[in-house]
């Protein structure tokens, strides 16, 4: 039986920063925001509940964060699956097999 991808399930939430854009995720100690990250191929990070999205906002605005953000700059909104699909379709990550050496 094929696995059903959760990304195609309806619902979910995303976090938006007032000026940086929609939260895409974190890697190599950097946080990526669409469109300001310039890395749309990663799509948009989907949170299954508002509480999980709020936990990210709380972490970003806490004193434990190296450069805390203003909590008023961050909002939770319904997940935009169409925008996520557009980003990963128009900007696909190249396969490791296709990378020149």
N, C-alpha and C positions, 0 to 999 in steps of 0.2 A: 504494500500500500504506500503510495507516495506521501511524503510529508507535506503538510499544508503550511505555507509560509505565513507567519504571523503578521508580516508587513502588509499583507493584503486584507487583513481583517479590518472591518470598519471601526471607527472610534479612535480614541487616543488623543494625546495632547502634545503640543510643542511649546518651547519657550522662545520668546522673542525679546531681544534687547532693542531699546528705543532707537539707537543709532547703528549698532553693529549688524543687526539682522536676526535670523532664526538660528538657534543653536543646532550645530551639526554633530558635535561630539568633541572628544579630547584625544589627542595623540601626541607623542613626543613632548610632553609637558606643555602643549599649546592647546588652546580652546579655539575651535573653528566655528565661525558664524557665517551664514549665507545671507547676502552675497559678498560681504566684506572680506571673507577668507580667500576668495578667488579660487576655491577648490570645490566647485559644485558637484563633482563626481561622487562625493561622499553622501549626497542626499541629505535628508533632514532627520534628526534624532526624534524618535517617537516614544513618548512615555505612556504606559498603559493606564495610569491613573493621575489625577490632579495632584495627589499627595506626593507621588514620585517626582513630578515636575516641580512642585513646591520645594521638595528637598534639595533639588539642584539650585534653585533660587536662594534658599537659605544658606547653602554652602558658599555660593558665590558672593553673598553679602555678609558673611560672618567675619569676625575678627581673626579667625584662623586662616583666612585666605590672605595670600601675600599682598594682593592689591584688591581689596574688597570693592564690589560694585554697589551702586546705589540701588536698593531693592525696588525703588519706584521706577527704575529704568527697565525692569524685567516684568514681562507679563506672560500669563499662560493663555493659550488659545487652542481651539480645536486643531488636531493634526491635519495638515494639508497633503493628503496622499497623492493628489494629482501633481502638485509641485515637486514632491519627492520623486515620483516616477519620471517627470520631465527632466529633472536634474540628472538622474542616473542614466537615462536614455540618451540625452544630448551630450553628456560628458562621461562616457564610460571609462572605468579604470582599465588600462591595458593589461592584458593577461601577462603573467610572468613569462610564459612561453614566447610571447611576442616581443619582449624587451631585447633591444640590441645589446650585444656584449661589448 
